[in-house]
């Protein structure tokens, strides 16, 4: 092999350091006095990470080598009868996986475990857990009897447990976590708000900061109940829970999709492969950032 070939081979093996935010899709809100969806699991090496843990360590990678990226979609909402929301999809970068947020519980059921746990439906004693430690548990449901005093728990957020439902008040979704990996502080991973049984004084739960969807609203006249709001795209928020009246039941909200953000030295250039949607920023503060918003494929650096 000539000297140029040797130098090219050596250059291909040069180690590079990559910081990351890997945020999974949020869980969907349930239908019928339902819990809010849990936020997508969050793993990050800059400023803060999900679940109250220590910052993760940057990855040491190689140039001219493909690394897998997957951006998780948000979970589907509950839409039929008394249906629990669907858990969001996981996001991946190389060896790092963040777990999708749990779906919100419907009726009297507990929500689903996930990156952050789904909120419980009315009457359940506890929200779902976050086994991954990448977020927090969902909130418990409120009263299980007494008709219009029933309420559901808020979905867990990346930075806070979902609030339990209370009399005529749905639980608030747990707040997310702010990180400055993009160069500006952005909050990710809010839980969805819990729904309520219809009452003119009932109030659906608010979504957590960081893209959590609110529970469906209630109006001043009989049977005016709304569907849960969707979690915010690329913030990994949980969908809001649906409500129940004497003659009507509303859907929850869809979970927000996740995102993968990569930070690396400004001397490097990333190739974002087929199947992925993303952009590379201009150099700033010694870094470039790649924000990947959808799909599955490979990235590499030169």
Protein Blocks (a to p, Z undefined) as FASTA:
>chain_A
ZZklmmmmmmmmpccddddddddddddddehhiadddddddddfehpaehhiacdddddd
dehiacdddddddddddfehjadddddddddehjbccdddddddehjbccdddfbdcddd
ehiabdcddfkopaccddddddfehijmgccdddddfkbccddddehiacddddddddfk
nopacdehiacdddddddfkbccddddehhiacdddddfbehiacddddddehklpacdd
ddddfkbccdddddddddddddddfkbccdddehiacdddddeehiacdddfbdcddddd
ZZ
